[in-house]
């Protein structure tokens, strides 16, 4: 029973990840042509989205959307901190 619940949870997380990939692209577009490779920005944005999914158990979609966008922007901005 516990395995089935864990498996369903992983499927749900994968579904949330796929449905929110566009957020990564939306955030990274703001930072294009500022000295960091787009692939690095997308990689950091992906880390932010994964952190948002694993750290929150929010039921409200709007709350998660804001939280995920903030996490993605935070991780992407780390690229520029490392540049300096």
N, C-alpha and C positions, 0 to 999 in steps of 0.2 A: 504493500500500500504506500509506504513512504517513497519507494523508488518511482512509482507512478506519479506521485505529486511532484517530486523533484524534476522528473522528465517533462511534465506539463509546464512547470515553472520555467524551465530552460527554453521550451518552445515559445512560451509567451514572451520571454526576453528577446529571443531571436526575431520574433514578429515585430516587437516594438522597435528594435534596432533597424530593421529593414524599412519600416514606415517613417523613421526619422532621419534617414541618411541625407535627405534633402537639406536638413538644418545645417549639416557640416558644410555643404557646398555654399549655402547662403551666407554663412559666417565667413568662410575663407575667401569669398569674392570681395569682401570689404578690405582684405589685407593683401590682395594680389598686387604685384609690381611694387612691393615695398622692401625688396631685398631678400626675401625668403622664398625658397622653392615651393611651388604649389603642392607638390607631393608631401613635403614636410608639414605644411599647414593642414592638409587633409589627414595625415597620420595623427597629428596632435588633436585634431577635431574628433577623430574616431575614438581616441583615448578618453576625451571628455564625454562623449556620448555613452561609452561603456560605463564610465564612472557614474554618470547620471542614472543609468538603468539599474546598476547594482546597488547604489546608495539610497535610492528612494523607493518607497512602497506607496507612493501617492496614487490615489484612485482618480482624482480629478485631473482630467487631461490638460486643462489650462495651466494648472500648477506645475505639472510635469513639463509641459512645453517651455515655460519660462525657466524652470530649473535646468533643463537640458541645454537650452540656448546659452544660459549663463555659464554652465560648465564647459561647453564647447569653446566659447569666447575666452574663458580663462586659460584653457589649455593652449589655444592658438596663440594667445598673447605671450605665453612662455617662450615661444620661438624668438620673439623680439627682445625679450629680456636676456636670453642667452647670446644674442648678437652683439649686445653692447659691451 
